[in-house]
Structure formats: C-alpha cells, structure tokens
Amino acid sequence: MRGGLRVGVIEKRRFGGLLMNARRVENYPGFPGGISGKELADLFTGQLLTSGVTCIEDEILEIRPGKRHLLVGRSDIYQARYVVIATGTRPKSLDINVDIDVFYEIIDLPDHSKRVAIIGGGDIAFDYALSCDDAGIEVTLLLRSPPKAHPMLIKEVQERKRIGIINGISCIFTRNGKLVAPTDCKEHTLHVDALVVAIGREPEDGLLSMVHHQENIFSAGSMKFPSRLRHVGIAIGDGIRTACIILSKKEVDHGDYKTMGR
Ligand SMILES: Cc1cc2nc3c(=O)[nH]c(=O)nc-3n(C[C@H](O)[C@H](O)[C@H](O)COP(=O)(O)OP(=O)(O)OC[C@H]3O[C@@H](n4cnc5c(N)ncnc54)[C@H](O)[C@@H]3O)c2cc1C
C-alpha cells in the first residue's frame, strides 16, 4: 500500500495463520516479556485491516500465469500483476485409523475438550502440551523417540507434574473408544477426547510448484525455510524483502488488483 500498489490478501482458513497456535512468542522484537501467538497475530491482522489491504476469505486452487496472473479460487477468480505465494507449511499426517477426533492444530480443539493426547516430540508438540495444561486440559505427550524440542520447552514440560509423558511408543490405535499406546514394556490405555498430531511440518508448496520461475510470481515466508528457520520474524522479514523487490520493478502500475466474477 505504501508503495502505491493495490494489494489483496487471500486466506483459506484464518487470518493469522499458524501463529495463532503459538503459546508464547519470545523471539519477536518489541515484546520483551513475550506475547501470545494469538495476540501477535491479531495485531498483524488489525494492522492489515486498517491499512487498506483487501482481505478475502478464499482458497486458491490454481494459478494461471500470464501478463496478469489468474488466481483461481474456490469462490472466485482474481487477477494480479504480481503474486506472492506465502502458503506456509502443512502438518505431516499420521497414517492411523482411530475412532476419536484427530486434530493437527491446537486452535481447532473443541472448547469442551477435557483430556487430550499429543503425539510428537518437537517444539510444536511440547508447546501444544503447555497450552493444554494452561487451559486446564489433562494432557499426555506420546513420544516415539527421544524429544527434539528446545531444552527450555522440555524443562518446562517436565516441571509441570500434570503433563503425562509416555516415551517409546511403537504405534497407536483405539480399542473400545480408548486410545492404546503400546511401548516395549507396557500397553498404555488413555481415555481422551481428542488426539493432536504434531509430528512435523512440510512446505505447503503445491501452488508454487505450478508456477516455478514464472515472471512476477514470488514466494515468501516459512514455506521457503527449513524448520529451524521457521520464525515469525524471518517470515515477516522475507515478506518485506519480497515487497521491496516488487516495488523496485519498473513496470509497477497502479490499480493492479481486481476481482473478476467467474
Ligand atoms: C505451536 C507453535 C509455536 C510457535 N512458536 C513460535 C515462536 O515462539 N516464535 C516464532 O518466531 N515462531 C513460532 N512459530 C512459528 C510461526 O508460527 C511461523 O513461523 C509463522 O506462522 C510462519 O508464517 P507464514 O506466514 O510463513 O506461514 P503460516 O503462518 O503457515 O501462514 C500461511 C497461511 O497460508 C494459508 N494458505 C495455505 N494455502 C492456501 C491457499 N491455497 N489459499 C489460501 N490460503 C492458503 C494458510 O491457511 C495459512 O494461514 C510457532 C508455530 C507453532 C505451530
């Protein structure tokens, strides 16, 4: 907007993205005591809404490159001279057949959840366990191998006596509506309302793979980076860098963004 371009942001699920799940962000400048992911995401979204950017709820299914690129959404078709793909990451899915509800993001857990199992041993699984405990949800972490989460997160989880940890699970399944998690020495049976799967994330790069190396189509944010570099500050910096590249292009014309009916 500051550069004189008309800008639209198209989001398929919720503005704020993955950050909405983060319990406490302590590495984003300007918030010395940390800030919850939801609060930070709400600040970003609030600024977007007041900056004149058009916010659209739709899922882009296809990009057709051209002088003006066509973005084919579930509900509409959009055209733009410049496209930035910032679709983030998707969770690695777990191939299981259980008869309890399975979620991949903690923000999707129903409000009435009382007991939850989380499978995963990385930062996200441990962060989710702390969020559940904060919310008074009885939570058990299921780990296949030793934890890979940040040592501070591991320490904090270990200090919370209410958080259960079961190490070395070989598989999970349900029996009579209960979650069964066998290890070498014991078969653990858990009565839970939901299972949260947090076993890693991979780039959501389906759209990007359709349009690789096309002129005036860019990518930005965490989808470009390995997991150790998937930080809000890096994603935002990369977005700003991409915007600067677009603005430096000679043929920037005004009024680039408009909606076309189907
Ligand atoms: C539990 C947890 C804790 C975290 N803690 C921290 C922390 O403390 N500090 C930190 O720096 N980072 C943290 N992160 C990471 C941080 O959330 C990410 O780095 C950041 O969200 C990346 O932003 P992004 O915009 O690149 O991607 P995302 O936030 O993933 O946003 C991508 C968006 O694109 C949308 N989308 C995808 N495909 C389409 C499509 N086809 N059409 C329309 N929309 C689409 C998605 O719905 C999503 O909203 C944490 C993450 C989690 C899960």
The ligand as a Gaussian input file, in Angstrom:
#p B3LYP/6-31G(d) Opt

LIG

0 1
 C        2.881000     -24.151000      18.396000
 C        3.723000     -23.179000      17.618000
 C        4.565000     -22.309000      18.289000
 C        5.335000     -21.390000      17.584000
 N        6.113000     -20.546000      18.301000
 C        6.873000     -19.634000      17.647000
 C        7.684000     -18.709000      18.388000
 O        7.688000     -18.703000      19.620000
 N        8.430000     -17.841000      17.678000
 C        8.455000     -17.808000      16.314000
 O        9.152000     -16.980000      15.718000
 N        7.703000     -18.660000      15.594000
 C        6.912000     -19.569000      16.226000
 N        6.125000     -20.444000      15.496000
 C        6.236000     -20.437000      14.031000
 C        5.376000     -19.371000      13.354000
 O        4.021000     -19.588000      13.663000
 C        5.619000     -19.436000      11.840000
 O        6.979000     -19.200000      11.589000
 C        4.816000     -18.402000      11.083000
 O        3.444000     -18.585000      11.326000
 C        5.101000     -18.526000       9.588000
 O        4.306000     -17.590000       8.905000
 P        3.925000     -17.797000       7.370000
 O        3.054000     -16.637000       7.037000
 O        5.143000     -18.032000       6.557000
 O        3.081000     -19.163000       7.300000
 P        1.714000     -19.586000       8.014000
 O        1.562000     -18.946000       9.326000
 O        1.673000     -21.077000       7.926000
 O        0.586000     -18.968000       7.069000
 C        0.290000     -19.492000       5.796000
 C       -1.170000     -19.225000       5.520000
 O       -1.475000     -19.556000       4.159000
 C       -2.779000     -20.083000       4.129000
 N       -2.906000     -20.877000       2.897000
 C       -2.226000     -22.002000       2.570000
 N       -2.604000     -22.433000       1.338000
 C       -3.515000     -21.554000       0.882000
 C       -4.283000     -21.470000      -0.324000
 N       -4.161000     -22.378000      -1.305000
 N       -5.156000     -20.447000      -0.470000
 C       -5.297000     -19.508000       0.520000
 N       -4.594000     -19.555000       1.702000
 C       -3.719000     -20.564000       1.868000
 C       -2.881000     -20.926000       5.388000
 O       -4.227000     -21.158000       5.761000
 C       -2.106000     -20.073000       6.397000
 O       -2.972000     -19.217000       7.126000
 C        5.315000     -21.362000      16.166000
 C        4.474000     -22.241000      15.481000
 C        3.678000     -23.137000      16.196000
 C        2.764000     -24.080000      15.450000

